[in-house]
Amino acid sequence: MCIQSVGEEHRKEMDGLQKKLKWYAENQQWLDKDSARLRQKDAEIVHLTEKLRQLRTDVSHFTDAQFTWLTFLFRMRLFRPLLDTFVMVTKSFFAACHHAVRGPVL
């Protein structure tokens, strides 16, 4: 083996090791970012769990009538877009009927 071939082998091995080192460093950056996001999500879960626990405590003090009223309000919030559409269609229908029978609504 000549010195040139040993030197060339050494250079190739060093290049390979540098590529591996660069790959490990980039992966570590990704792992650090993921770890930070996971810590943030864990903190959010703890916060939301505590908030849910507090809401359950607050709800337990409601009377049946108050709970029924809150349930109604929640359902109205969910069905409000449907209700708005129904009102709009109904108004359009009655306006069209009135126009057909008596002329345009002023």
PyMOL commands that set and color helices and strands:
alter all, ss='L'
color gray80, all
select helices_A, chain A and resi 3-60+64-102
alter helices_A, ss='H'
color red, helices_A
deselect
rebuild
show_as cartoon
